[in-house]
Amino acid sequence: MNVKKLLYIILGCISVGLGAIGAVVPMLPAFPFLLLAAFCFARSSKRLHSWFINTKLYKNNLEDYVAGRGMTWQTKIRIMVTVTLLMSIGFTIMAFRGITAGCVVLVFVWVFHILYFSFRVKTISVPRRQPE
């Protein structure tokens, strides 16, 4: 095994761990970490990639997006709120320290993020369960 594949495996494992924590903890977004894990495992090992895409974590958070179907509004809102809260922490710290350029960059990134998830990522509906 070469060093590059080993680094992808390590980064993928760390990303899965952070994504699993993010699936439970509201302040940590799971989506970007799981997307990074999928990328890393696809580059490192067919067996790890196959395992990862068959996990419940992947199926619940990424499967529809990766397949090009989009995301539910609930998932989009969860991602946008989490990123907004985290970026506001950085914005506040930079604002108090007088780092105007950093604040401007964060505002542009935040606006792009909101516009991207609102208009570029397809919205899918969740099929409602029939009462039994």
C-alpha positions, -999 to +999 in steps of 0.1 A: +000+000+000+014+034-009+015+064+013-012+083-007-038+055-002-029+053+034-034+090+039-068+087+021-078+059+044-068+078+075-086+110+064-116+089+054-118+073+089-114+106+106-142+120+084-165+091+091-160+097+128-167+134+126-197+127+103-211+102+128-207+128+156-222+154+134-253+132+127-260+133+165-246+167+176-266+196+161-236+220+160-214+198+139-225+193+103-223+156+092-228+162+054-194+177+045-175+151+066-194+122+051-189+136+016-152+138+023-152+102+036-169+090+004-143+108-017-113+094+004-126+058+004-133+059-033-097+069-039-081+045-014-099+011-013-128-005-032-136-025-001-138+005+022-158+024-003-182-004-007-186-008+030-191+030+035-218+034+008-237+005+024-238+021+059-269+036+073-250+068+079-243+072+042-278+062+031-295+086+055-272+116+047-257+113+013-272+087-009-299+109-025-275+138-030-247+117-046-272+100-069-283+134-081-317+133-067-311+162-042-319+167-006-350+172+016-358+206+029-352+193+064-316+183+055-310+216+036-322+236+065-302+216+090-271+222+070-277+259+064-285+266+101-255+247+113-231+264+089-247+298+097-242+293+135-206+281+130-198+310+106-213+335+129-189+325+156-160+332+133-176+364+121-181+376+157-145+368+167-131+386+136-155+416+141-143+421+177-107+419+166-113+444+138-106+420+109-129+436+083-116+417+053-123+384+071-158+395+079-165+404+043-152+371+030-173+352+055-204+372+045-198+364+008-192+327+016-223+326+037-245+342+010-231+318-016-238+289+007-274+299+013-280+306-024-264+273-034-284+251-011-316+271-018-315+272-056-288+247-070-294+216-049-326+199-059-353+196-032-369+162-029-399+153-008-399+127+018-426+101+012-450+102+041-457+069+059-492+057+058-509+051+092-511+014+100 
